[in-house]
Amino acid sequence: MIPNKTIKAVLAVIFVFSLFLTACGGANTTTSAPATDSASKPADKSTEAPTENKMRSIETPKGTIQIPDKPHRIVTDYYAGELIAVGGNVIGAETEAFKSPFTVEQLKNAQDVGSPRINVEKTLELAPDLIVVMYDDNYEALSKIAPTVYLPYGTATNIYDTVNLFGEVVGDKEKADKFIADFDKKAAEGREKLKGIVDENATVGLYELTNKGDLWIFGDNAGRGGQTVYNALKLKMPHAGKSKEQTVQLSMETLPEYAADYMFVTFYNPEKNSEALKTLQESAVWNATAAAKNNQIFYNDYDTFYRYDPIAITAHIDMFVDMLIKRHEENKRKK
């Protein structure tokens, strides 16, 4: 039989020990997850509150406005590629931006804010510190969320002015200068590769067919590769001097006047149900062009060649050069 004194001593020890455990447990219940969990996960910088940012003035069609010196979170409608080119952190863009193969990786964490005009409520949820828009329909509402820079279509008409403009918006002149230097280098390399491939007097035309059967020809600043073909690679336009417009609608009667030695065609067919391209390809007028007879017509993907932001323009250099070289070699083998 255990003596009473021993039992009392054991009970006293158990009581003290239970108090110790309770105190420790109580302290732990007020803490967050163990330190090892948080330390093992990298911080999500996109959700961190940005450090305090200085403001600076910028001139816009809406007047002088104050914007962050180095914006951290940018929402835009049609300027995702332009902003990304100079290091802008785009957290929201219009729907079509996510179809571009040139910026899909950079936009993988961004949100779709609607199209054709960006949604005010969605933009508010994203808490941007800068908004950049091509359209000003909801400018007043957006400007209440964050400083809003309105840059209408055509504000800049070439890649140099575009990159410098958006470098100013983002506040990174160094990135803008580097982008232009890399572009010039790639353009020079592309022109060198085409020597002996494309005659210096040959013309190159950019055309688009719509799902309704309308045919257009494009200039040097309306997408479809214009800045790449005419400014970077310095190839000749078939309609130089015939029109000051960037886009001209053609009929079968006027097509021969605007036909080129090399013809690049995009097909706008969003519903994927139009027979317009087949009809064009079977046209006697189309097949009578020099490009058709010499196997120098190229049919290109709309989403790839519609783009005209600096990233797309630069990427198009290798694409056009490769197409021209490949077709040259193919035609040479057939002779």
Steps between C-alpha positions, in 0.01 A plus 500: 500500500635845396536740794271806503799737505631347174160529329472867601847572366424338165172691466675825574755438225223411247307816590802725453588331171141543369515871579821526299345325198190719515709813501701385202191390309324827571791695361500294180129544432547872443772463238472446123627201303841363603798702380620210289187523278537870423874478458468219246275708268635794295322829553234589242625842398192568288287520815743700710413861557737709288740729674416867503550644153592851398276674249593686183322699230424373151329678210196327346208601275306540824756749631782466750446220750698357789609137470726278713869540425531120476153344468470153652156382385372604157162435340456574129268437210702465178852587615614182677780426252622860498521510880661157536765597242639761740464295817150599609324262740162450331250345742192552283437528125218475247385161376683490165839562664498144632488362144837645406768231480764761572386604848310195623776410747527852642122516547457160665429661838299794362121526499261552209328836562259474208466615141461721305503740797648395832263429787511761778396262779759239403766767480409623848542148637855482362605817686734639232722801562491593129250454217589551132225509239454541125130582540360762735135389520525433876799725569335691784402182686843343452686814607322479838666160553856598407687753284385431145710576192293541184699430182268481196584274207765658281668699779826339389545390138818293511679262734755761609244756613286226654779351710619842616144605587428192709846511652400844631166367629667212685793716608775283354702672227776240523267214408359707214849575366602134525186384321567736210865393479400132488234576238746686276748214527241237407370714212849540356558125526170435323585734211836329461338155481267614222777619272487285189162363607269795430588734214544858619235618252244233591181608675349337806131543585305435819136405450209397714184319402198517730243233564257707288733491200637856527864534394733766639862603452701639793770762543796523734316567826176302510623164621520189283880542494516847348769647723705184467479471121527867404697659783720224645568298184455804269313310231297690239129571530291426186273798559754763604374839390155366406338568835583677825265270690633211707227270371339493156211277403545320169264356245582236242520783247758697702696199627742482202602862568587413862641151446861443610780265405466345846155495664440421869136436589323475835142375524268652759254221567405506872217250467711260291211447262568725200573373150639840396861385481416204279303732271794740475748222428280372216464847348643544150620852587683375810667219310606737223725700733876462465522384862257215435677394181840504674384325817562810711171526688517430875196432720560599861322456833289803591573503876874480436530771236223735612726620785693825472653549845882522521540141617296367207671727246840373612392134499352542151847577357620140528159370392488698174866433424457127558188484280671681215814290516308173525279586203805611297668164560177313425451680169865450405465124550199494266685660210 
